[in-house]
């Protein structure tokens, strides 16, 4: 995913890191001319990806990519968690694999609403996910103006 100077990688260890991701995404979206709704959609998807990393692994990274030429904003979220057992099922609303990781992640130890991955896919123009027993990578992008063949 091509990135401009406004791109940044975030190590995800706690909820405060997710808040920083949200702030950075909103700032990039504003600079790229995203509408308020589109900026909220990208921030929500990136926040969900980052939160999933905290819920389902012991940390990971999310790289936010702002591309001036295509006026797009996206992210690559990667963890080294146990992977998603049934990726096809996980892509449907109502699926949740929340698990308890320990006291430092206690606010993430409960099951979620089960809309995360499917919602991310709906909010973004492009979305892909790869998951193995050694980790999961989510890549997503949204354009400030929807592509002619996209949403």
C-alpha positions in Angstrom: 0.0 0.0 0.0 1.7 3.3 -1.1 2.1 5.8 1.7 3.0 9.4 2.0 4.9 11.3 4.7 1.8 11.2 6.8 2.1 7.5 7.3 2.9 6.1 10.7 3.3 2.7 12.4 1.9 2.2 15.9 2.8 -0.5 18.3 -0.3 -1.7 20.0 0.1 -2.6 23.7 -2.9 -0.8 25.5 -6.1 1.2 24.9 -4.2 4.5 24.8 -2.4 3.3 21.6 -5.8 2.8 20.0 -6.8 6.3 20.9 -3.6 7.6 19.2 -4.4 5.6 16.1 -7.9 7.2 16.0 -6.5 10.7 16.3 -3.9 10.2 13.6 -6.5 8.7 11.2 -8.9 11.6 11.7 -6.1 14.1 11.1 -5.0 12.4 7.9 -8.6 12.1 6.7 -9.1 15.8 7.3 -6.0 16.7 5.4 -7.0 14.5 2.5 -10.4 16.1 2.2 -12.5 13.2 3.5 -16.1 14.0 4.5 -16.9 13.8 8.2 -18.7 10.5 7.7 -15.9 9.0 5.6 -13.3 10.1 8.2 -15.4 8.5 10.9 -15.7 5.3 8.9 -11.9 5.0 8.4 -11.2 5.8 12.1 -13.8 3.3 13.2 -12.3 0.5 11.0 -8.8 1.3 12.1 -9.9 1.4 15.8 -11.7 -1.9 15.4 -8.6 -3.5 13.8 -6.4 -2.2 16.6 -8.8 -3.2 19.3 -8.9 -6.7 17.9 -5.2 -7.0 18.2 -5.4 -6.1 21.9 -8.3 -8.6 22.3 -6.9 -11.6 20.5 -3.1 -11.4 20.8 -0.5 -9.9 23.1 0.1 -6.9 20.8 0.9 -6.1 17.3 1.2 -3.1 15.0 -1.0 -1.0 12.8 0.5 1.1 10.0 -1.7 4.0 8.8 -1.1 4.9 5.2 -2.2 8.2 3.7 -1.6 8.5 0.0 -1.9 12.0 -1.5 -1.9 10.9 -5.1 -5.0 8.6 -4.8 -6.5 10.6 -1.9 -6.8 7.4 0.0 -6.3 6.4 3.6 -5.8 2.9 4.8 -4.1 0.6 7.2 -2.2 -2.7 7.6 -2.9 -4.3 11.0 -0.7 -7.2 12.0 -0.5 -9.4 15.1 1.3 -12.6 16.1 -1.7 -14.1 17.8 -3.2 -17.6 17.4 -5.0 -16.7 14.2 -8.7 -17.0 13.4 -9.9 -20.6 13.3 -12.8 -20.1 10.9 -12.1 -17.0 8.8 -15.3 -17.5 6.7 -17.5 -17.6 9.8 -15.6 -14.7 11.4 -16.5 -12.5 8.4 -20.2 -12.7 9.3 -22.0 -10.5 11.8 -22.6 -12.2 15.1 -19.3 -14.0 15.4 -16.9 -13.2 18.3 -13.8 -14.9 19.6 -13.1 -12.6 22.6 -10.7 -14.2 25.0 -9.2 -13.4 28.3 -5.5 -12.6 28.0 -4.7 -11.5 31.5 -5.2 -8.7 34.0 -3.5 -6.0 31.8 -6.1 -6.7 29.1 -9.0 -7.2 31.5 -11.3 -4.7 29.6 -10.9 -6.8 26.5 -11.5 -10.1 28.2 -15.2 -10.3 27.3 -16.8 -11.3 24.0 -17.5 -8.5 21.6 -20.7 -7.7 19.6 -19.5 -9.9 16.7 -19.6 -7.2 14.1 -15.9 -6.2 13.9 -14.5 -7.8 10.8 -17.7 -7.6 8.8 -18.2 -4.0 9.7 -14.6 -3.1 8.8 -15.2 -4.7 5.4 -18.4 -2.7 4.9 -16.8 0.6 6.0 -13.8 0.5 3.7 -13.5 0.4 -0.2 -10.9 -2.4 -0.2 -10.5 -5.0 2.5 -8.5 -8.2 2.8 -7.6 -10.5 5.7 -5.1 -13.3 6.0 -4.9 -15.5 9.1 -2.7 -18.4 10.0 -1.8 -20.1 13.3 1.0 -17.5 13.7 -1.0 -14.3 13.2 -3.5 -12.3 11.3 -3.0 -9.4 8.9 -5.9 -7.0 7.9 -5.3 -4.6 5.0 -8.0 -2.0 4.2 -8.3 1.3 2.3 -10.8 4.0 1.7 -10.7 6.8 -0.9 -11.9 10.3 -0.2 -14.0 10.0 -3.4 -15.3 6.5 -3.9 -13.9 4.7 -7.0 -16.4 4.3 -9.8 -16.6 0.5 -9.3 -16.6 0.6 -5.5 -18.9 1.9 -2.7 
